[in-house]
């Protein structure tokens, strides 16, 4: 073998070794063994609220029942509000009445014209070398009266603004007689019926949105570095002593909370994941398993 052939083989050997090293540097795909399984997780509803009345009164109507689907802002119940509506009507009438402002503006125009005419008459008389026909004190009174009317306009405008604000207050008070859905969901409980007397804070309707749930679990200290906010997870039901088809369904979500403290005995840290609940399979109160796949370096 001549020197040229030996050199070529040596170069090919080096290139092959380099390719092998680069191939070894590629991150290996995540395997089942590399996944972090967090068991005994609890499923909790995120959007669950008990709507209460904001003031005492008699329920005029309850427009929902258990199992009914409602939209955000939909009216669910109403307390008798006839007096509040009457107060609002009076306040709106006052807030829309600007007669006093227009009257004071006209009065200001008249007072200003009267003052200027008398002042001009005295000025012309002085320029003509005659005595002033109107006493200076009377002209000064007319000037002050004109200025007073200007202030009356400001007072009327202020009163009108206050009347409009009073109407806004009455409108806000009227809204407290109404119980509306805070978000789209399903009515799960109706506590009161039409005609019942309620006190402030008494529960009336419970609304739940099962479309998204929170899965609460605990992760070991050795895996804590992989549990970061936003990290993707998969969730599966894990019901003891049962083998259900639903347990083979996977739901995707992401971590939204990692506790800043650890259990002093188990050295585990709480983690919460928010998961889209397809077909309401992940029911609150059931046990689930959270699967976290570490991100490749």
FIKE-539410 format. One record per residue (C-alpha): x, y, z; residue number from 1; residue in three letters. Coordinates in nm, 3 decimals. Layout:
       px       py       pz  vextor  lolum
        X        Y        Z     NUM    ALA
...
//
This chain:
       px       py       pz  vextor  lolum
    0.000    0.000    0.000       1    UNK
    0.149    0.327   -0.108       2    UNK
    0.158    0.642    0.098       3    UNK
   -0.134    0.812   -0.084       4    UNK
   -0.373    0.518   -0.021       5    UNK
   -0.276    0.506    0.344       6    UNK
   -0.346    0.878    0.382       7    UNK
   -0.690    0.848    0.218       8    UNK
   -0.793    0.563    0.448       9    UNK
   -0.679    0.762    0.750      10    UNK
   -0.892    1.062    0.644      11    UNK
   -1.199    0.840    0.589      12    UNK
   -1.151    0.684    0.932      13    UNK
   -1.137    1.028    1.099      14    UNK
   -1.453    1.143    0.917      15    UNK
   -1.639    0.829    1.025      16    UNK
   -1.541    0.878    1.388      17    UNK
   -1.649    1.246    1.374      18    UNK
   -1.989    1.151    1.234      19    UNK
   -2.030    0.893    1.509      20    UNK
   -1.948    1.148    1.778      21    UNK
   -2.197    1.398    1.632      22    UNK
   -2.466    1.134    1.614      23    UNK
   -2.405    1.048    1.979      24    UNK
   -2.443    1.417    2.073      25    UNK
   -2.806    1.428    1.949      26    UNK
   -3.062    1.424    2.235      27    UNK
   -3.230    1.091    2.272      28    UNK
   -3.607    1.088    2.239      29    UNK
   -3.807    1.068    2.560      30    UNK
   -3.887    0.713    2.654      31    UNK
   -4.147    0.571    2.888      32    UNK
   -3.879    0.532    3.153      33    UNK
   -3.787    0.902    3.135      34    UNK
   -4.143    1.019    3.198      35    UNK
   -4.228    1.138    3.547      36    UNK
   -4.546    0.982    3.683      37    UNK
   -4.724    1.176    3.956      38    UNK
   -4.990    0.958    4.111      39    UNK
   -5.276    1.015    4.353      40    UNK
   -5.368    1.352    4.203      41    UNK
   -5.694    1.517    4.292      42    UNK
   -5.927    1.677    4.039      43    UNK
   -6.076    2.011    4.139      44    UNK
   -6.313    2.241    3.952      45    UNK
   -6.174    2.582    3.861      46    UNK
   -6.492    2.765    3.763      47    UNK
   -6.738    2.689    4.041      48    UNK
   -6.931    2.969    4.208      49    UNK
   -7.231    3.005    4.436      50    UNK
   -7.422    3.318    4.337      51    UNK
   -7.585    3.512    4.618      52    UNK
   -7.816    3.809    4.643      53    UNK
   -7.658    4.146    4.711      54    UNK
   -7.952    4.279    4.913      55    UNK
   -8.250    4.149    5.110      56    UNK
   -8.592    4.117    4.952      57    UNK
   -8.843    3.884    4.791      58    UNK
   -8.744    3.674    4.493      59    UNK
   -8.953    3.797    4.203      60    UNK
   -8.834    3.520    3.971      61    UNK
   -8.585    3.234    3.947      62    UNK
   -8.520    3.159    3.580      63    UNK
   -8.306    2.846    3.597      64    UNK
   -8.308    2.485    3.709      65    UNK
   -8.054    2.211    3.778      66    UNK
   -7.878    2.087    3.466      67    UNK
   -7.955    2.398    3.260      68    UNK
   -7.676    2.544    3.048      69    UNK
   -7.634    2.918    3.092      70    UNK
   -7.425    3.185    2.921      71    UNK
   -7.209    3.453    3.081      72    UNK
   -7.424    3.748    3.188      73    UNK
   -7.751    3.556    3.162      74    UNK
   -8.017    3.651    3.418      75    UNK
   -8.078    3.373    3.668      76    UNK
   -8.283    3.537    3.944      77    UNK
   -8.440    3.872    4.028      78    UNK
   -8.540    4.034    4.357      79    UNK
   -8.850    4.256    4.357      80    UNK
   -8.718    4.588    4.226      81    UNK
   -9.022    4.808    4.163      82    UNK
   -8.913    5.076    4.413      83    UNK
   -8.558    5.080    4.275      84    UNK
   -8.690    5.121    3.921      85    UNK
   -8.909    5.412    4.028      86    UNK
   -8.612    5.579    4.199      87    UNK
   -8.407    5.535    3.882      88    UNK
   -8.682    5.689    3.668      89    UNK
   -8.695    5.996    3.895      90    UNK
   -8.315    6.029    3.898      91    UNK
   -8.294    5.999    3.519      92    UNK
   -8.564    6.264    3.478      93    UNK
   -8.371    6.503    3.700      94    UNK
   -8.043    6.422    3.532      95    UNK
   -8.187    6.498    3.190      96    UNK
   -8.352    6.826    3.289      97    UNK
   -8.133    7.125    3.194      98    UNK
   -8.408    7.387    3.216      99    UNK
   -8.241    7.561    3.511     100    UNK
   -7.913    7.592    3.320     101    UNK
   -8.086    7.741    3.015     102    UNK
   -8.290    7.979    3.235     103    UNK
   -7.980    8.110    3.413     104    UNK
   -7.805    8.163    3.080     105    UNK
   -8.093    8.376    2.954     106    UNK
   -8.100    8.569    3.281     107    UNK
   -7.728    8.630    3.243     108    UNK
   -7.779    8.773    2.895     109    UNK
   -8.051    9.011    3.022     110    UNK
   -7.846    9.124    3.321     111    UNK
   -7.540    9.181    3.104     112    UNK
   -7.737    9.387    2.849     113    UNK
   -7.893    9.599    3.123     114    UNK
   -7.558    9.671    3.281     115    UNK
   -7.387    9.757    2.951     116    UNK
   -7.665    9.993    2.840     117    UNK
   -7.655   10.190    3.164     118    UNK
   -7.276   10.198    3.165     119    UNK
   -7.270   10.319    2.801     120    UNK
   -7.529   10.590    2.878     121    UNK
   -7.311   10.730    3.154     122    UNK
   -7.002   10.712    2.932     123    UNK
   -7.168   10.904    2.648     124    UNK
   -7.299   11.165    2.890     125    UNK
   -6.951   11.219    3.031     126    UNK
   -6.803   11.248    2.680     127    UNK
   -7.070   11.508    2.591     128    UNK
   -6.980   11.712    2.897     129    UNK
   -7.307   11.645    3.073     130    UNK
   -7.366   11.495    3.413     131    UNK
   -7.420   11.118    3.440     132    UNK
   -7.792   11.034    3.416     133    UNK
   -7.760   10.715    3.624     134    UNK
   -7.597   10.705    3.964     135    UNK
   -7.265   10.522    3.970     136    UNK
   -7.386   10.308    4.261     137    UNK
   -7.679   10.183    4.056     138    UNK
   -7.449   10.093    3.765     139    UNK
   -7.220    9.904    4.003     140    UNK
   -7.517    9.710    4.138     141    UNK
   -7.610    9.614    3.783     142    UNK
   -7.255    9.489    3.720     143    UNK
   -7.258    9.278    4.035     144    UNK
   -7.600    9.141    3.946     145    UNK
   -7.467    9.031    3.603     146    UNK
   -7.172    8.856    3.767     147    UNK
   -7.403    8.689    4.016     148    UNK
   -7.610    8.540    3.736     149    UNK
   -7.290    8.400    3.580     150    UNK
   -7.223    8.222    3.908     151    UNK
   -7.582    8.099    3.906     152    UNK
   -7.513    7.933    3.571     153    UNK
   -7.217    7.744    3.721     154    UNK
   -7.432    7.637    4.015     155    UNK
   -7.706    7.511    3.783     156    UNK
   -7.452    7.317    3.577     157    UNK
   -7.308    7.165    3.894     158    UNK
   -7.654    7.061    4.014     159    UNK
   -7.724    6.902    3.676     160    UNK
   -7.398    6.706    3.692     161    UNK
   -7.486    6.584    4.043     162    UNK
   -7.830    6.477    3.919     163    UNK
   -7.668    6.272    3.641     164    UNK
   -7.437    6.105    3.895     165    UNK
   -7.738    6.032    4.115     166    UNK
   -7.897    5.858    3.819     167    UNK
   -7.582    5.647    3.777     168    UNK
   -7.600    5.550    4.146     169    UNK
   -7.966    5.453    4.110     170    UNK
   -7.879    5.248    3.801     171    UNK
   -7.602    5.067    3.990     172    UNK
   -7.836    4.999    4.283     173    UNK
   -8.095    4.855    4.047     174    UNK
   -7.833    4.611    3.914     175    UNK
   -7.788    4.468    4.264     176    UNK
   -8.140    4.326    4.249     177    UNK
   -8.033    4.104    3.960     178    UNK
   -7.841    3.774    3.986     179    UNK
   -7.653    3.689    3.666     180    UNK
   -7.413    3.412    3.560     181    UNK
   -7.049    3.511    3.597     182    UNK
   -6.941    3.269    3.324     183    UNK
   -7.084    3.011    3.087     184    UNK
   -7.157    2.682    3.259     185    UNK
   -7.416    2.447    3.402     186    UNK
   -7.651    2.512    3.693     187    UNK
   -7.583    2.241    3.953     188    UNK
   -7.797    2.365    4.243     189    UNK
   -8.088    2.603    4.295     190    UNK
   -8.121    2.701    4.661     191    UNK
   -8.423    2.934    4.651     192    UNK
   -8.759    2.949    4.477     193    UNK
   -8.976    3.231    4.347     194    UNK
   -9.154    3.418    4.628     195    UNK
   -8.905    3.329    4.901     196    UNK
   -8.761    3.598    5.125     197    UNK
   -8.383    3.623    5.111     198    UNK
   -8.124    3.809    5.312     199    UNK
   -7.811    3.970    5.183     200    UNK
   -7.557    3.700    5.104     201    UNK
   -7.805    3.410    5.093     202    UNK
   -7.705    3.155    4.823     203    UNK
   -7.943    3.131    4.530     204    UNK
   -7.779    2.940    4.243     205    UNK
   -7.461    2.738    4.195     206    UNK
   -7.299    2.744    3.850     207    UNK
   -7.013    2.519    3.738     208    UNK
   -6.804    2.518    3.421     209    UNK
   -6.663    2.165    3.376     210    UNK
   -6.473    2.260    3.061     211    UNK
   -6.147    2.300    3.249     212    UNK
   -6.026    2.149    3.574     213    UNK
   -5.726    2.171    3.801     214    UNK
   -5.529    1.858    3.879     215    UNK
   -5.341    1.878    4.209     216    UNK
   -5.049    1.647    4.283     217    UNK
   -4.715    1.620    4.461     218    UNK
   -4.380    1.575    4.291     219    UNK
   -4.061    1.437    4.442     220    UNK
   -3.763    1.659    4.508     221    UNK
   -3.552    1.472    4.253     222    UNK
   -3.795    1.566    3.974     223    UNK
   -3.874    1.918    4.092     224    UNK
   -3.641    2.081    3.839     225    UNK
   -3.862    1.954    3.556     226    UNK
   -4.183    2.096    3.706     227    UNK
   -4.195    2.450    3.575     228    UNK
   -4.486    2.677    3.505     229    UNK
   -4.603    2.616    3.151     230    UNK
   -4.455    2.266    3.130     231    UNK
   -4.689    2.034    2.938     232    UNK
   -4.843    1.735    3.110     233    UNK
   -5.083    1.456    3.032     234    UNK
   -5.350    1.344    3.271     235    UNK
   -5.534    1.012    3.299     236    UNK
   -5.793    0.887    3.541     237    UNK
   -5.661    0.631    3.790     238    UNK
   -5.958    0.489    3.979     239    UNK
   -5.854    0.218    4.228     240    UNK
   -6.019   -0.126    4.191     241    UNK
   -6.183   -0.029    3.862     242    UNK
   -6.088   -0.083    3.499     243    UNK
   -6.279    0.174    3.298     244    UNK
   -6.244    0.272    2.935     245    UNK
   -6.223    0.634    3.049     246    UNK
   -5.898    0.554    3.230     247    UNK
   -5.729    0.506    2.894     248    UNK
   -5.824    0.857    2.778     249    UNK
   -5.543    1.114    2.791     250    UNK
   -5.594    1.485    2.849     251    UNK
   -5.338    1.751    2.774     252    UNK
   -5.266    2.041    3.005     253    UNK
   -4.988    2.251    3.152     254    UNK
   -4.852    2.330    3.495     255    UNK
   -4.982    2.658    3.636     256    UNK
   -4.846    2.648    3.993     257    UNK
   -4.544    2.506    4.172     258    UNK
   -4.539    2.553    4.547     259    UNK
   -4.246    2.733    4.705     260    UNK
   -4.234    2.496    5.004     261    UNK
   -4.185    2.122    5.042     262    UNK
   -4.331    1.870    5.283     263    UNK
   -4.076    1.822    5.565     264    UNK
   -4.150    1.449    5.587     265    UNK
   -4.194    1.333    5.227     266    UNK
   -3.987    1.612    5.066     267    UNK
   -4.258    1.649    4.803     268    UNK
   -4.384    1.974    4.654     269    UNK
   -4.736    2.058    4.542     270    UNK
   -4.794    2.119    4.172     271    UNK
   -5.116    2.222    3.999     272    UNK
   -5.195    2.164    3.632     273    UNK
   -5.480    2.315    3.432     274    UNK
   -5.638    2.065    3.193     275    UNK
   -5.906    2.090    2.927     276    UNK
   -6.177    1.850    3.036     277    UNK
   -6.306    1.678    2.725     278    UNK
   -6.661    1.540    2.759     279    UNK
   -6.649    1.606    3.134     280    UNK
   -6.460    1.281    3.195     281    UNK
   -6.235    1.433    3.461     282    UNK
   -6.491    1.479    3.734     283    UNK
   -6.412    1.673    4.048     284    UNK
   -6.327    1.448    4.340     285    UNK
   -6.183    1.161    4.134     286    UNK
   -5.822    1.045    4.141     287    UNK
   -5.594    1.096    3.842     288    UNK
   -5.234    1.044    3.731     289    UNK
   -5.023    1.326    3.593     290    UNK
   -4.747    1.245    3.346     291    UNK
   -4.468    1.498    3.299     292    UNK
   -4.217    1.453    3.018     293    UNK
   -3.888    1.635    3.088     294    UNK
   -3.788    1.873    2.815     295    UNK
   -3.491    1.760    2.606     296    UNK
   -3.171    1.952    2.673     297    UNK
//
